[in-house]
Amino acid sequence: MALPLKERKALRLFSLLILGHLVLISLQVPRSEDGTLFKQAFLAVLTPTQAAISGMSREISRFCNNYLLWRDIREQNQKLRDEVFFLRQENILLKNVLQRLGEEVQIRERLKNLSSSLIVAAVVGSDAANIYKSIVINRGEKHKIKADMVVLDPQGNLVGRVINPVLAWTSRVQLITDDTSGVGAVAAGKEVSGVLRGDGHGRCYLDYVLVSSPEINIGEEVVTSGFDGIYPAGIPVGRVVAVSREGTLFRKIIIEPFFKLNGLVQVGVLAFDLKNF
């Protein structure tokens, strides 16, 4: 005999209540030393998520630490490069001055402030019309740069001079390979002097050398003479690569500069006047 509809509903509700009560009781029953079944299920879901978040956090922390370490190392390397650059320049300049003066006591007195008189600059641009005319460096009036200051490469070879206009944060350097440049130069070890001019194509020539002057051979070095009133004497300029006769009075002497424009990233600006030594 079938139960009335109202009684069937009451029986179903009672059965659901009994079942729910049994489930709640089972959840409270310890299954192991790890805790209840509910706790085990919760941990089973939460633990992988925590592990993933923890691993990601460690990776991010490691990346940040490595980046900061890499940045510090790069800054330290740049400082070391600047120091090496300056020490090399200082050594070359000291040798040049020693050769010129020959008196150690006077040199020490006059070079007390040498370390604060050499300005290291980076090359940040070149002449768009002709790369052998000029370069742009990242030092200007704010760094006490002035026109006619002498510029050297990292090996102490002559690059050129600062020319106007000198801006606040940058300045232009006329290269010795510029066809409008002029440098008093002399063949090292010989009394043969002339005016070094650029050919506008990466080389120079020594102008106004009389055919009656002593012979100059291929391979001989050329240095500044100091006669132009701008460039101090004794700075290495280049090497003779060709000698010929031009007309009846002068020789044609081709010079290969020591400085290399390709790869020139740093220069030294002489912020003191060696002409007064």
Number of C-alpha atoms within 10 A of each C-alpha: 3 6 9 8 9 8 11 12 12 11 13 11 12 12 12 12 12 11 12 12 12 11 12 11 10 14 16 13 13 14 13 9 6 10 13 16 16 16 13 16 10 11 14 11 10 11 11 11 12 12 11 11 12 12 12 12 12 12 12 12 12 12 12 12 12 12 12 12 12 12 12 12 12 12 12 12 12 12 12 12 13 18 13 13 19 20 15 15 24 18 12 18 19 16 12 17 20 14 12 13 11 11 11 11 8 12 16 12 9 13 17 10 11 15 11 10 17 19 18 22 20 15 18 14 14 17 14 10 8 12 18 22 24 24 23 18 23 18 24 20 14 11 14 13 21 20 16 18 18 24 26 22 22 22 16 23 22 25 28 28 24 24 17 12 12 19 15 14 14 20 22 24 26 23 27 28 28 22 19 13 19 21 25 22 28 25 22 18 10 13 9 17 22 21 21 27 24 25 19 18 13 19 20 27 24 25 20 15 21 17 16 9 13 11 10 18 14 13 13 15 21 27 24 26 22 18 17 14 12 18 24 21 22 21 21 23 27 24 21 21 17 15 17 11 13 13 9 8 11 16 22 18 23 23 28 20 25 19 21 12 17 7 8 14 14 18 25 25 25 22 19 15 13 17 12 7 12
